[in-house]
Amino acid sequence: MLKIAMIGAGSIGFTRRLIMDLMAVPEFRDTEFRLMDIDKDNLDMVTTLSRHMLDVNGLNEVTLVATTNQREAIKDADYVICLARVGGLEAYRHDIEIPLKYGVEQCVGDTLGPGGVFFALRTIPVLLDIARDMRELAPDALLLNYSNPMAMNTWAVRRAGGVRVVGLCHGVQHGHEQIAEALGIPQDELDQVCAGINHQTWFVKLTHKGEDMLPKLLNAFENHPTLPQTEPCRIDVLRRFGYYSTESNGHLSEYLPWYRKKSADMDKWINDKEWIGGVTAGYLEHCLTRFEDYKAMYPKWLSGELESIPLGQRSEEHGSYIIEALETGRVYRGNFNIENKGLITNLPDGCTIEIPCYVDRNGIAPTWIGDLPLACAATCRASVSVQEMAVEAALTGNRELVKQAILHDPLTAAICSTEQVWSMVDEMFDALAPWLPQFNGENRAWQDIPQPQSLNKVF
């Protein structure tokens, strides 16, 4: 019987989705899920919905344990899955609204930029507390992290957590699906190699039955009936770089210095028909609306008016496939966030990269990529520099380093003066102080803890 701790399990949609992904594996139908969240109301709601969903599908042997005690959830766990959004929507508002006052227009703000940096500063202490509990109570467990900003969070855990960790995102799967649509090729026939850093991962190889499809990609996107309207920024990067990025139009636009400046042609690069197209503060508004929607849908799910996730319907999220491969030996290939150890040769060692990996009962085996194309590597390196400073600041409580990190953020640098950056960061520190213990006099400096070398569960 597997024991899986889900930290931040109050995420109503994602928690239920991951549970049913695991239930698609017959061997896992006696799993014990420990659902942990500090928000008891959300926790009660997701536990009730999950129990109902399992019962409807005849999965009565699955155990759900709801708790607000993190150590209780982690004790003797085989796997720990982190889904936490530290500070919730209250903190997230500050991530978006304060930079907006200074002209920094973020669509999502959870990966880079002022929002992404402060999201890391408040998430990393929580992840390191999870790692501490794992070291003490579940030393053989693997941490599967879904919490953004992925690259910074997993980098910090590798440096100071002392547990095995892998970061998971679905950008590659979605990008692969979109490219197949543009080319008019079934997705399962389109082979790809995608590599880079999280949310700036590049399809550096695309083949169909042995034929190189990269030379055909720009024409396919430009002549598609809808993609030029929904993905103008991504297609322009493809036009300039020669390679397509995994991320949505809105995400990609906020990691670069060229597309979100207040100028006459900004609208040319933003699809305002849906938030993911790049609408400023789009994801914040989406989250606020979705929360209200979930509250309205809750009684409908319980009454059967709305259908629960059916058994066998499995998403493309990596988590369940990794656990299945490690436990059963069935081989799985996916793109994961891991440490660069000479795997991408023109990105710094030690940073977090997202590359293809293979998983079986022996562990997780990363593939060697070599050099990224130079333009792709240059874009990634600019972000890695911001990430490195932010991680160091999160571990040491160095306020000046936070300012220097955001000063070097590509989008912020395209818009703000040095004085504006310092003022903006000071304002964000004031507003977000309740979630930043390491900057507020609490002695929570973490010493570097050597990363475990055991091959029992992961590379």
ChimeraX attribute file (.defattr): number of C-alpha atoms within 10 A of each C-alpha:
attribute: neighborCount
match mode: 1-to-1
recipient: residues
	/A:1	12
	/A:2	17
	/A:3	21
	/A:4	24
	/A:5	29
	/A:6	27
	/A:7	28
	/A:8	24
	/A:9	28
	/A:10	26
	/A:11	19
	/A:12	20
	/A:13	12
	/A:14	14
	/A:15	21
	/A:16	21
	/A:17	18
	/A:18	18
	/A:19	21
	/A:20	24
	/A:21	23
	/A:22	22
	/A:23	24
	/A:24	19
	/A:25	17
	/A:26	10
	/A:27	14
	/A:28	19
	/A:29	19
	/A:30	16
	/A:31	18
	/A:32	18
	/A:33	21
	/A:34	25
	/A:35	27
	/A:36	28
	/A:37	24
	/A:38	16
	/A:39	13
	/A:40	14
	/A:41	11
	/A:42	17
	/A:43	22
	/A:44	16
	/A:45	16
	/A:46	23
	/A:47	24
	/A:48	15
	/A:49	19
	/A:50	22
	/A:51	18
	/A:52	18
	/A:53	23
	/A:54	24
	/A:55	13
	/A:56	16
	/A:57	16
	/A:58	11
	/A:59	16
	/A:60	12
	/A:61	13
	/A:62	18
	/A:63	17
	/A:64	17
	/A:65	13
	/A:66	22
	/A:67	20
	/A:68	16
	/A:69	13
	/A:70	20
	/A:71	19
	/A:72	17
	/A:73	25
	/A:74	29
	/A:75	20
	/A:76	19
	/A:77	23
	/A:78	19
	/A:79	22
	/A:80	25
	/A:81	24
	/A:82	22
	/A:83	21
	/A:84	23
	/A:85	21
	/A:86	22
	/A:87	16
	/A:88	10
	/A:89	14
	/A:90	10
	/A:91	21
	/A:92	22
	/A:93	15
	/A:94	19
	/A:95	27
	/A:96	26
	/A:97	19
	/A:98	19
	/A:99	24
	/A:100	16
	/A:101	10
	/A:102	16
	/A:103	16
	/A:104	25
	/A:105	25
	/A:106	32
	/A:107	26
	/A:108	28
	/A:109	29
	/A:110	23
	/A:111	25
	/A:112	34
	/A:113	32
	/A:114	30
	/A:115	27
	/A:116	24
	/A:117	29
	/A:118	29
	/A:119	29
	/A:120	29
	/A:121	29
	/A:122	23
	/A:123	23
	/A:124	27
	/A:125	24
	/A:126	18
	/A:127	25
	/A:128	22
	/A:129	15
	/A:130	21
	/A:131	26
	/A:132	18
	/A:133	19
	/A:134	26
	/A:135	18
	/A:136	12
	/A:137	17
	/A:138	20
	/A:139	19
	/A:140	18
	/A:141	26
	/A:142	21
	/A:143	23
	/A:144	22
	/A:145	24
	/A:146	22
	/A:147	25
	/A:148	27
	/A:149	25
	/A:150	26
	/A:151	29
	/A:152	30
	/A:153	29
	/A:154	31
	/A:155	26
	/A:156	26
	/A:157	27
	/A:158	25
	/A:159	20
	/A:160	22
	/A:161	28
	/A:162	19
	/A:163	26
	/A:164	25
	/A:165	26
	/A:166	24
	/A:167	29
	/A:168	24
	/A:169	22
	/A:170	19
	/A:171	19
	/A:172	28
	/A:173	17
	/A:174	13
	/A:175	20
	/A:176	22
	/A:177	16
	/A:178	16
	/A:179	21
	/A:180	20
	/A:181	16
	/A:182	20
	/A:183	18
	/A:184	11
	/A:185	13
	/A:186	12
	/A:187	17
	/A:188	10
	/A:189	11
	/A:190	19
	/A:191	17
	/A:192	17
	/A:193	17
	/A:194	26
	/A:195	29
	/A:196	28
	/A:197	28
	/A:198	30
	/A:199	24
	/A:200	24
	/A:201	26
	/A:202	27
	/A:203	20
	/A:204	19
	/A:205	14
	/A:206	20
	/A:207	14
	/A:208	16
	/A:209	9
	/A:210	9
	/A:211	10
	/A:212	13
	/A:213	18
	/A:214	15
	/A:215	11
	/A:216	11
	/A:217	21
	/A:218	20
	/A:219	13
	/A:220	18
	/A:221	23
	/A:222	18
	/A:223	11
	/A:224	15
	/A:225	10
	/A:226	11
	/A:227	17
	/A:228	17
	/A:229	18
	/A:230	21
	/A:231	23
	/A:232	22
	/A:233	26
	/A:234	25
	/A:235	25
	/A:236	17
	/A:237	18
	/A:238	17
	/A:239	16
	/A:240	10
	/A:241	14
	/A:242	19
	/A:243	23
	/A:244	25
	/A:245	26
	/A:246	27
	/A:247	22
	/A:248	19
	/A:249	24
	/A:250	31
	/A:251	24
	/A:252	22
	/A:253	24
	/A:254	27
	/A:255	25
	/A:256	21
	/A:257	15
	/A:258	14
	/A:259	22
	/A:260	28
	/A:261	18
	/A:262	12
	/A:263	8
	/A:264	7
	/A:265	11
	/A:266	12
	/A:267	16
	/A:268	12
	/A:269	24
	/A:270	26
	/A:271	20
	/A:272	17
	/A:273	11
	/A:274	14
	/A:275	20
	/A:276	22
	/A:277	24
	/A:278	31
	/A:279	21
	/A:280	24
	/A:281	19
	/A:282	20
	/A:283	21
	/A:284	21
	/A:285	15
	/A:286	14
	/A:287	13
	/A:288	11
	/A:289	11
	/A:290	13
	/A:291	14
	/A:292	10
	/A:293	11
	/A:294	15
	/A:295	13
	/A:296	11
	/A:297	13
	/A:298	16
	/A:299	13
	/A:300	14
	/A:301	16
	/A:302	17
	/A:303	10
	/A:304	12
	/A:305	10
	/A:306	12
	/A:307	12
	/A:308	19
	/A:309	18
	/A:310	15
	/A:311	18
	/A:312	14
	/A:313	11
	/A:314	19
	/A:315	16
	/A:316	13
	/A:317	19
	/A:318	21
	/A:319	20
	/A:320	20
	/A:321	24
	/A:322	25
	/A:323	25
	/A:324	22
	/A:325	20
	/A:326	20
	/A:327	17
	/A:328	13
	/A:329	15
	/A:330	14
	/A:331	15
	/A:332	17
	/A:333	17
	/A:334	22
	/A:335	26
	/A:336	25
	/A:337	26
	/A:338	25
	/A:339	23
	/A:340	20
	/A:341	16
	/A:342	15
	/A:343	19
	/A:344	22
	/A:345	15
	/A:346	17
	/A:347	23
	/A:348	17
	/A:349	14
	/A:350	15
	/A:351	23
	/A:352	30
	/A:353	30
	/A:354	29
	/A:355	27
	/A:356	20
	/A:357	17
	/A:358	17
	/A:359	24
	/A:360	22
	/A:361	18
	/A:362	15
	/A:363	19
	/A:364	23
	/A:365	14
	/A:366	23
	/A:367	13
	/A:368	16
	/A:369	18
	/A:370	13
	/A:371	16
	/A:372	19
	/A:373	15
	/A:374	11
	/A:375	14
	/A:376	23
	/A:377	21
	/A:378	14
	/A:379	16
	/A:380	22
	/A:381	18
	/A:382	15
	/A:383	23
	/A:384	22
	/A:385	15
	/A:386	23
	/A:387	29
	/A:388	20
	/A:389	21
	/A:390	30
	/A:391	26
	/A:392	19
	/A:393	23
	/A:394	30
	/A:395	22
	/A:396	17
	/A:397	23
	/A:398	15
	/A:399	17
	/A:400	12
	/A:401	19
	/A:402	25
	/A:403	23
	/A:404	18
	/A:405	24
	/A:406	28
	/A:407	24
	/A:408	18
	/A:409	25
	/A:410	20
	/A:411	25
	/A:412	29
	/A:413	17
	/A:414	17
	/A:415	17
	/A:416	17
	/A:417	13
	/A:418	14
	/A:419	9
	/A:420	16
	/A:421	22
	/A:422	18
	/A:423	14
	/A:424	20
	/A:425	22
	/A:426	15
	/A:427	15
	/A:428	20
	/A:429	19
	/A:430	10
	/A:431	14
	/A:432	20
	/A:433	15
	/A:434	13
	/A:435	20
	/A:436	22
	/A:437	16
	/A:438	22
	/A:439	22
	/A:440	13
	/A:441	9
	/A:442	10
	/A:443	11
	/A:444	14
	/A:445	14
	/A:446	16
	/A:447	11
	/A:448	14
	/A:449	13
	/A:450	12
	/A:451	15
	/A:452	16
	/A:453	10
	/A:454	11
	/A:455	11
	/A:456	13
	/A:457	20
	/A:458	21
	/A:459	17
